Every structure is written in structure tokens, then in C-alpha cells.
Amino acid sequence: MAKILIIEDDQDINEMLTKLLKLNGYEVINAYSGTEGLLIHDTTVDLIILDLMLPGKNGEDIIKELQNKKPVPIIITS
């Protein structure tokens, strides 16, 4: 089962994405800020869905920091 990290501060959008992905058999990890997303990111994440406008670290900062870790596909939302 693929593991997807959602980094989205809007609770409604985060919950909607989580429900849709879980219905389709994905394991989902949620983060509501850029800083939280980086803290809970691990090397077993297969995909990140990332909002660019986040409290704490913004999406662009997160992408830069993730480049130093294991490469992982990122879908940007805005």
C-alpha cells in the first residue's frame, strides 16, 4: 500500500483528500503546517501532496529541504 503525506493547512481540504485517498486504498499521513510536515516526513513516504501557502515553512522551503532527503514525487496544490 502506498503511503501519501498530505501537507495542507486548510482542514476541510486536508480531510477531503484524506477520505478520497483512503477510499482508494492509500495510507495517509496528515500535516497542517510546513514545519509539521517536515517533522513527520519519513523515508517510506511514496508521494507528498503539498500546499504552497502554509504557516511556518512555506511549500517552496519544504521542497528545498526535501531535496536533501530521499527523492519523492510531490504534487503541488494552491
N, C-alpha and C positions, 0 to 999 in steps of 0.2 A: 504494500500500500504506500503510495506516495505521500510525503509529508509536506504541507504547504504552510508557510509563515505569512500571516496577514498583518501588515503594519499599517493601520488605519485608525485615525483618532475619532472619526465620526462613528459613534456606537451603532447607529442604525445600519450604516453601510457595512461595518465590520460584521454585525450579526447576520445580515442578508447574505454576504459572501460565505460566511461560515456554514449557514444552513444549506446553501446550494452545493457547496463542495462536499459536505458530509453526506448529503443525499446521493451524491455520485461516487461515494466510497473513498474519499480522501481523508487523511488525518490532518487536522487543522490546529495550528498554534496561533493564538491571538496576541497582538501587542497594540497598545493605544497611543504610543509615542515613539519617536525615533530612538531615544535612549533605551527604552524598554525593549524595543525590537533587537537592538544590538546585544543587549544583555542576555536575552533568551535564545538568540540565534545559535544553532549548533551545526556541526558538520553533516548531520543527517537530514537537513532540510533539502528538499528537491526543487522547490520553487518559492520565490518570495513575491507576494503582491504588495506593492509599496505605494503609498500616497506620498506625493512630493511635499505637500503643505502640512507639516507636522509640528507639534510642540516639542521643545527640546531640540534635538538634531533634526534638520530637515532631510528630505529624501535624497538630495544631492550629496549631502555629507555622509549619509548612510552608504550610498553606492561607493563612494571613495574608500570608506573603511572596509567594506566587504571585498574590495579588490585585493586586499592583503590576505584574505582568507580563501578557503576553497571556493572555486568558481561555482556560482549557482545562477540559474536563469532568474531574471527579475521582470515582472510585468508592472509597469508604472501606471498609476491611476492619478487623476487630478480633478 
